[in-house]
Amino acid sequence: MRNRSIAFVLISLFVWGVITYFLFLDRPIGKEQDKNLLTIQITKLESEVKHQIAINRELLKHIGEQLKKAAEKVPPEVKDTRKDPIQNYVHKAGERNQEPKEDKPKTSFSKETQKKTLPNGSPIIAVLVFSCNRITVQRCLDQLIKLRPNVDQFPIIVSQDCEHQQTADVIRSYKNQLLHIQQPDQSEIDIPPREKKFRGYFKIARHYGWALNQVFVEFGYETAIIVEDDLDIAPDFFEYFLGTYPLLVSDKSLWCVSAWNDNGKSGLVDEHAHNLLYRTDFFPGLGWMLKRDLWLELAPKWPRAYWDDWIRQPEQRKNRACIRPELSRTRTFGKIGVSNGLFFEKHLKFIKLNEQFVPFTAMNLTYLLKDNYDIAFVNEVYQSKVVSYSELKSGNIVVPGPVRIPYYTRQTYKSTAKMLGLMDDFRSGVPRTGYRGVVTFFYNKRRVHLAPGANWNGYDITWS
């Protein structure tokens, strides 16, 4: 009883603190409260409180599980479950985690959320598709449903924002082949005046935060693949993620697996290297897999906008890397979106999509583990012959094997990248596809490393 009282008091104080904070946040002094602003703040408060309650619920569940484990260690001869306060607390915590029956999705998905693996031990990986107002989501969904090897192993959840009826009708037409959820918060977002034209990025971040919380907290999945509604996928899309899943679980220096190569244009990739994978310090996105523990880490500080650049910041990345392929397993067909086609005509539409099935689950991918990868990678890069761009372009290189083009300044990197046709931008100081500052690509039938000096000691965040 005492434990219950303490927990109730702490939770009550926390919720009251959150409510008090948001009610008085930005409150005008000496002026009449603007009704529209008040409405926005109340709506924002409601969304934030719901989000925090969901996280608290998950925390309570975790505490309950730990207490239950502790109770199991008590010798049977001294254990009286009728009077055991730990058992009573666990029981009540379990009751608090139960949602009202009418709020649960009336689909077979509710059965799978309690499972982490299939009977044969293979992981269950949810596929979370983000959609808004494009009926072309059908193109993406048709491919996912056609290519997924196992319905139970890869449940598809389509999260829709925008309340676009035609898009909703398309999604619902798939019936029990997927689960359709809709972002309930369609209120206007309080946006700084200078960022009004970027309103779409604020709505996307809000949608991502809500949907990821649904998948990992409400539905209880341990792993998810994030897909946007304008992506084509490769024949081995699911096989790629199944094969790399053990790496994500075992190597704590990894925080995602991505299907995307930012420099994966025809002419910059070896189109015969279907099975070649890399580590990268740059978060690629565009079809990526993450674990539930990462979401629980990021959720409390999830940004209001520009979530993908936010996740690339050192405070979030924490020196962790992602796996990415030589040949992309996704390709975007969405020219029109919040970015207004930025990069599409010059870059994105030229990405080479892998067309050959690779049996990744039957391959030994332990070379991608950090302890194995770093030594071999550094040796290959810095033992390769140094060449100039003109030598590379002309093809007048007589030595076999990979070559290296050095760079030492931000401007040198950008000018060289432009000449080669690479994306030349940085995010938090990290170049696209970079690992230890090295950008690896294929050019003129040769593996090339655009690399900093051998004494490289980390990314410079001012290179952005």
C-alpha positions in Angstrom: 0.0 0.0 0.0 2.8 2.4 0.8 4.5 1.7 -2.5 1.2 2.4 -4.3 0.7 5.6 -2.5 4.3 6.9 -3.2 3.9 6.0 -6.9 0.5 7.7 -7.1 1.8 10.9 -5.4 4.9 11.1 -7.6 2.9 10.6 -10.8 0.3 13.1 -9.7 2.9 15.7 -8.9 4.6 15.1 -12.3 1.4 15.4 -14.3 0.3 18.5 -12.3 3.8 20.0 -12.9 3.5 19.4 -16.7 0.0 21.0 -16.8 1.1 24.0 -14.7 4.2 24.5 -16.9 2.3 24.5 -20.1 -0.5 26.6 -18.8 1.8 29.4 -17.8 4.3 29.0 -20.7 4.5 32.2 -22.7 1.7 33.8 -20.7 1.4 37.5 -21.6 2.1 40.0 -18.8 0.0 43.1 -18.6 -2.0 42.2 -21.8 -5.2 40.5 -22.6 -4.8 36.8 -23.4 -5.3 36.2 -27.1 -8.0 33.6 -27.6 -6.4 32.0 -30.6 -3.1 31.7 -28.9 -4.8 30.2 -25.9 -6.5 27.6 -28.0 -3.2 26.7 -29.7 -1.5 26.4 -26.3 -4.3 24.2 -24.8 -4.2 21.9 -27.9 -0.4 21.7 -27.7 -0.7 21.0 -23.9 -3.2 18.2 -24.5 -0.9 16.6 -27.1 2.2 16.9 -24.9 0.4 15.5 -21.9 -0.9 12.5 -23.9 2.6 11.8 -25.1 4.1 12.0 -21.7 1.4 9.8 -20.2 2.2 7.2 -22.8 5.9 7.3 -21.9 5.0 7.1 -18.1 2.8 4.1 -18.8 5.7 2.4 -20.4 8.0 3.3 -17.5 5.5 1.9 -15.0 5.3 -1.3 -17.0 9.1 -1.6 -17.0 9.2 -0.9 -13.2 6.5 -3.6 -12.7 8.5 -6.1 -14.7 11.6 -5.4 -12.6 9.7 -5.7 -9.4 8.2 -9.0 -10.5 11.7 -10.3 -11.3 12.8 -9.3 -7.8 9.8 -11.0 -6.3 10.6 -14.2 -8.1 14.0 -14.3 -6.3 12.3 -14.5 -2.9 12.5 -18.0 -1.4 9.1 -19.8 -1.6 9.1 -20.5 2.2 9.0 -16.8 3.0 6.8 -15.7 0.1 3.1 -15.0 0.8 1.5 -13.6 -2.3 -1.6 -12.8 -0.5 0.2 -10.2 1.6 3.2 -9.5 -0.7 3.2 -5.7 -1.5 5.5 -6.2 -4.5 3.1 -8.6 -6.1 0.2 -6.3 -5.4 2.1 -3.4 -7.0 2.9 -5.4 -10.1 -0.8 -6.4 -10.4 -2.0 -2.8 -10.1 0.7 -1.6 -12.6 -0.5 -4.2 -15.1 -4.1 -2.8 -14.6 -2.9 0.7 -15.3 -1.3 -0.3 -18.5 -4.5 -1.8 -19.9 -6.3 0.5 -22.4 -10.1 0.7 -22.6 -11.4 -2.1 -24.9 -13.0 0.4 -27.3 -9.6 2.1 -27.9 -7.8 -1.1 -29.0 -7.5 -1.7 -32.8 -10.1 -4.4 -33.8 -7.6 -6.4 -35.9 -5.3 -9.4 -35.6 -2.5 -7.0 -34.9 -3.4 -6.8 -31.2 -2.4 -10.5 -30.9 1.0 -10.0 -32.4 1.9 -7.0 -30.3 2.5 -9.3 -27.4 5.1 -11.3 -29.3 8.7 -10.5 -30.0 9.4 -13.5 -32.2 7.7 -16.1 -34.3 7.5 -19.7 -33.1 10.7 -20.5 -35.0 12.5 -17.7 -33.2 12.6 -15.2 -36.1 12.0 -11.6 -35.1 8.7 -9.8 -35.7 9.4 -6.5 -37.4 6.6 -3.9 -37.9 6.6 -1.9 -41.1 5.4 1.6 -40.4 4.3 3.5 -43.5 3.9 7.3 -43.3 1.2 8.8 -45.5 -0.6 12.1 -45.8 -2.5 13.2 -49.0 -1.0 11.2 -51.8 -3.2 8.4 -53.3 0.0 7.1 -54.9 0.6 5.4 -51.5 -1.0 2.5 -53.3 2.1 2.0 -55.4 4.2 1.6 -52.2 1.7 -0.6 -50.4 1.3 -2.9 -53.4 5.0 -3.6 -53.4 5.2 -4.1 -49.7 2.4 -6.6 -49.7 3.6 -8.4 -52.8 7.2 -8.8 -51.5 6.8 -9.4 -47.8 7.7 -13.1 -47.1 5.5 -13.5 -44.0 2.4 -11.6 -43.0 2.9 -12.4 -39.3 6.6 -11.5 -39.3 6.1 -8.1 -41.1 2.8 -6.5 -40.0 2.2 -3.3 -42.0 0.9 -0.3 -40.1 0.0 2.8 -42.2 -0.1 6.0 -40.2 -2.0 8.8 -42.0 -1.9 12.5 -41.3 -3.8 15.3 -43.1 -7.3 13.7 -43.0 -7.2 13.4 -46.8 -10.3 11.3 -47.6 -9.2 9.9 -51.0 -5.9 8.7 -49.5 -7.8 7.2 -46.5 -10.1 5.3 -48.9 -7.1 3.8 -50.8 -5.5 2.6 -47.5 -8.8 1.2 -46.2 -9.3 -0.8 -49.4 -6.5 -3.2 -48.3 -8.7 -4.2 -45.4 -7.1 -6.8 -43.1 -3.8 -6.8 -45.0 -2.7 -3.9 -43.0 -3.6 -1.7 -40.0 -4.7 1.9 -40.8 -4.2 4.4 -38.0 -4.8 8.2 -38.2 -3.0 11.0 -36.4 -5.7 12.6 -34.2 -4.1 15.9 -33.7 -4.9 18.1 -36.7 -4.7 21.4 -34.9 -2.7 24.4 -36.1 0.9 24.4 -34.9 2.4 27.5 -33.2 5.3 28.3 -35.6 7.8 31.1 -35.3 7.0 33.8 -37.9 10.3 33.3 -39.8 9.5 29.6 -40.3 5.9 29.8 -41.5 6.9 28.6 -44.9 8.3 25.4 -43.3 5.0 24.5 -41.7 5.1 21.1 -43.3 8.3 20.1 -41.5 6.6 20.8 -38.1 3.6 18.7 -39.0 5.8 15.8 -40.2 7.8 15.8 -36.9 4.5 15.8 -34.9 3.2 12.9 -37.0 6.5 10.9 -36.7 6.5 11.4 -32.9 2.9 10.2 -32.5 3.2 7.2 -34.9 6.4 5.9 -33.5 4.9 6.1 -30.0 1.9 4.1 -31.3 4.1 1.3 -32.7 6.6 1.0 -29.8 4.6 2.0 -26.8 0.9 1.4 -27.5 1.4 -1.7 -29.8 4.6 -2.9 -28.0 6.7 -3.8 -31.0 10.4 -4.3 -30.4 11.6 -3.4 -34.0 10.2 -1.3 -36.8 11.1 -0.4 -40.4 10.2 3.2 -41.3 8.8 3.6 -44.9 7.4 6.8 -46.5 4.5 6.6 -49.0 6.6 7.6 -52.0 9.2 4.8 -52.0 9.7 1.9 -54.4 11.4 -1.1 -52.8 13.9 -3.7 -54.1 13.1 -7.4 -54.4 15.3 -8.2 -51.4 14.0 -5.3 -49.2 12.7 -7.6 -46.4 15.7 -10.0 -46.8 18.1 -7.1 -46.4 16.6 -6.1 -43.1 16.3 -9.6 -41.8 19.9 -10.3 -42.6 21.2 -7.1 -40.9 18.8 -7.4 -37.9 21.3 -9.5 -35.8 23.9 -6.7 -36.3 21.6 -4.1 -35.0 20.8 -6.2 -31.9 24.4 -7.2 -31.1 26.5 -4.2 -31.9 25.7 -1.3 -29.6 27.7 1.1 -31.8 24.9 0.8 -34.4 21.6 2.6 -34.1 20.0 2.0 -37.4 20.0 0.0 -40.7 19.1 2.0 -43.8 18.1 0.8 -47.2 19.4 4.0 -48.8 22.7 5.2 -50.3 22.7 9.0 -50.6 25.3 8.8 -53.3 23.7 5.8 -55.0 23.3 7.2 -58.4 24.1 5.2 -61.5 27.8 5.9 -62.3 28.7 6.2 -58.6 27.9 2.6 -57.6 29.2 -0.7 -58.7 26.1 -2.2 -60.2 27.5 -5.7 -59.8 28.2 -5.4 -56.1 24.7 -6.4 -55.0 25.7 -7.8 -51.6 28.2 -5.0 -50.6 27.3 -3.2 -47.4 29.0 -0.4 -45.4 28.9 1.4 -42.0 28.2 5.1 -42.2 28.2 7.9 -39.6 25.5 9.8 -41.6 21.9 8.9 -40.8 20.5 8.1 -44.3 16.7 7.5 -43.6 14.5 6.7 -46.6 13.6 3.1 -45.5 15.3 2.4 -42.1 15.1 0.1 -39.2 15.4 1.0 -35.5 14.8 -0.7 -32.1 12.3 0.2 -29.5 15.0 1.2 -27.0 16.3 3.9 -29.4 12.8 5.3 -29.6 12.4 5.4 -25.8 15.7 7.3 -25.7 14.7 9.9 -28.3 11.0 10.3 -27.5 11.3 12.5 -24.4 13.3 15.1 -26.4 11.7 14.7 -29.9 11.9 17.9 -31.8 9.1 20.1 -33.1 10.5 20.2 -36.6 13.3 19.0 -38.9 13.5 15.6 -37.1 15.9 14.1 -39.6 18.6 16.8 -39.2 18.0 16.8 -35.5 18.7 13.1 -35.3 22.0 13.7 -37.0 23.2 16.0 -34.3 26.1 14.7 -32.1 23.8 14.8 -29.0 21.5 12.3 -30.6 23.9 10.2 -32.7 26.4 9.7 -29.9 29.1 8.4 -32.3 26.8 5.6 -33.4 26.6 4.4 -37.0 24.2 2.9 -39.4 24.5 0.1 -42.0 23.8 1.2 -45.6 24.1 -0.7 -49.0 26.2 0.0 -52.1 22.9 -0.4 -54.1 19.9 1.2 -52.6 17.0 -1.0 -51.5 14.6 1.9 -51.8 14.1 4.7 -54.4 11.8 7.7 -54.1 9.2 8.5 -56.8 7.7 11.4 -54.9 8.9 14.6 -56.7 6.3 16.7 -55.0 6.4 17.1 -51.2 7.2 19.5 -48.4 10.7 20.0 -49.9 9.1 21.1 -53.2 11.2 18.7 -55.3 14.5 19.8 -53.8 17.3 17.5 -55.0 14.8 15.3 -57.0 15.6 16.5 -60.5 19.4 16.8 -59.9 19.9 13.7 -57.8 17.1 11.6 -56.3 15.6 10.4 -59.6 19.0 8.9 -60.6 19.3 6.6 -57.6 20.0 3.1 -58.8 17.6 0.6 -57.2 18.9 -2.9 -56.6 17.1 -5.5 -58.9 18.7 -8.7 -57.8 17.7 -10.8 -54.8 20.6 -11.3 -52.3 20.2 -14.0 -49.6 21.5 -11.8 -46.8 20.2 -14.2 -44.0 22.5 -16.9 -45.3 25.5 -14.7 -45.4 28.2 -14.0 -42.8 27.9 -10.2 -42.2 30.1 -10.0 -39.1 32.6 -8.0 -41.1 30.3 -5.1 -40.4 30.7 -5.3 -36.6 32.7 -2.3 -35.5 35.7 -4.2 -34.1 36.1 -6.1 -37.4 35.1 -3.3 -39.8 37.2 -0.4 -38.6 40.6 -2.0 -38.8 40.0 -3.4 -42.3 38.4 -0.1 -43.5 41.2 2.1 -42.3 43.8 -0.2 -43.8 42.2 -0.2 -47.2 41.6 3.5 -47.3 45.1 4.7 -46.2 47.1 2.0 -48.0 45.4 2.9 -51.3 47.2 5.0 -53.9 46.6 8.8 -53.8 45.4 10.2 -57.1 44.0 13.5 -58.4 40.6 14.1 -59.8 42.0 14.6 -63.3 43.8 11.2 -63.1 40.7 9.5 -62.0 38.6 11.0 -64.7 41.0 10.2 -67.4 41.4 6.6 -66.3 45.2 6.8 -66.5 45.9 4.9 -63.3 48.0 1.8 -63.8 47.9 0.4 -60.2 45.0 -2.0 -59.4 42.6 -1.7 -56.5 41.0 1.2 -54.8 42.4 4.7 -54.9 42.2 7.8 -52.6 41.6 11.4 -53.2 42.5 13.5 -50.1 40.8 16.5 -48.7 41.8 18.7 -45.8 39.3 21.6 -45.8 35.5 22.0 -46.1 35.8 23.8 -49.4 38.2 21.3 -50.9 35.7 18.5 -50.1 32.8 20.4 -51.6 34.5 21.4 -54.8 35.8 17.8 -55.3 32.4 16.3 -54.5 30.7 18.5 -57.1 33.2 17.5 -59.8 32.6 13.9 -59.0 28.8 14.2 -58.9 28.5 13.4 -55.2 26.2 15.2 -52.8 28.4 17.9 -51.3 26.5 19.0 -48.2 27.2 18.3 -44.5 24.9 17.7 -41.6 26.4 18.4 -38.2 29.8 18.2 -39.9 29.2 14.8 -41.4 29.3 14.3 -45.2 26.6 12.1 -46.8 27.6 8.4 -46.5 30.8 9.4 -44.6 32.4 7.0 -42.2 35.4 8.3 -40.1 35.3 11.2 -42.5 35.7 9.0 -45.6 33.2 9.0 -48.4 33.4 5.8 -50.5 32.0 5.4 -54.0 32.6 3.9 -57.4 33.9 5.9 -60.4 35.2 5.0 -63.8 35.1 1.2 -62.8 37.2 1.8 -59.7 36.6 2.0 -55.9 37.4 5.5 -54.7 37.8 6.9 -51.2 37.4 10.7 -50.8 39.3 10.9 -47.5 40.7 13.3 -44.8 44.2 12.9 -43.5 45.2 9.7 -41.7 45.4 11.7 -38.5 41.7 12.6 -38.7 40.3 13.2 -35.2 36.6 13.7 -35.6 33.9 15.7 -37.4 33.9 19.5 -37.2 30.3 20.6 -36.6 31.0 24.0 -38.2 31.3 22.2 -41.6 27.6 22.5 -42.1 
